[in-house]
């Protein structure tokens, strides 16, 4: 239906006047533009805070990391290990040659142990020691007498050679005299034979001259035999004399062998009475848990040595549930029991090695460290062998107990939240 400009319908078509004229005027003069609701300022601030919170939470979940840390126990050890010097046999410590901080060489004396074993109120070890000593003294006395006898024989033979040589000289002179006499008698017998032929003398005189010659020749033969006998005796005596030095040396060698055997026997019996404990390696003594006069059992520790030139490191024991992620090169935070970390902080170490086999609790003999479950041994190298305390650098000592933190696993919170989904995907 059309209306005129005055807002009225054409003549004859006017409806009933239900609304007032002011209503139609207000409709014609309505506001122009969009209608906006008035929002309170508090609602705007609340929306901004909620949006910032959600955005911050999303960024935090996407960037923040979650670390799984394993706390384990351990102690400080040299890289070459601690050398424990132990008593081979139980007994009483007679003397100690070392103290804390003493530098020792391999083979040097550490302690003297006395092992007592009583039998009928007598020290069996000491009795055997004395018996072996008596044997040694007896053998040495026999050696002395034997050598003295051989040297006496040597002197006697030397004198005998002198006597025989003098006798030989006399025998030769006597032989030479007989030779001259035989020569004279031969000449005389020849002249006598000629005179007998000429009839100047009787045949009896000729036979007499011949008989004297025969007697002289017999004397010459005897003299020559005596000379040969003396020369033979001199040769035999000289041979015996020349052989005596070898007999003396053989006797001395035999005596030394017997002496060494008896000394070894004496040393063996000394184990029943006392023995010396020596250092197996060169290094520094870091602990002497015994005192002179103390009665110790076999296997008791007498001293602890750090091998020379051995760097310090920490030995940790990781349970099997956490050892799978431990690898060489990981950083370890160390807290020494002797230096509370609340005051002195922590030390750094780097994992050097992880044992290939697991150790049962009974196989771990570290003092003060007693895992209640099987564990892997982990060695970590210390960044520094000193710690700063009250303005001073204090040396870390082997045997110090500690606890250590190692980051086993590091992931973002987003990955941690979605880990169940990742686990399902890995299983597929």
Secondary structure, DSSP 8 states (H G I E B T S, - for coil): --B-TTS-B-TT------S-HHHHHHHHT---S-------HHHHHHHHHHHHHHHHHHHHHHH-EEEEEEEEEEEEEETT-EEEEE-SS-EEEEEE---TT-EE-TT-EEEEEE---EETTEEHHHHHHHHHHHHHHHHHHHHHHHHHHHHHHHHHHHHHHHHHHHHHHHHHHHHHHHHHHHHHHHHHHHHHHHHHHHTSS-HHHHHHHHHHHHHHHHHHHHHHHHHHHHHHHHHHHHHHHHHHHHHHHHHHHHHHHHHHHHHHHHHHHHTTTEEEEE-SS-EEEEE----TT-EE-TT-EEEEEEETT--EEEEEEEEHHHHTT--TT-EEEEEETTS-HHHH--EEEEEEEE-SS-B-GGG---TT---SS-EEEEEEEES-SEEEETTEEEE--TT-EEEEEEEEEEEEHHHHHTHHHHHHHHH-
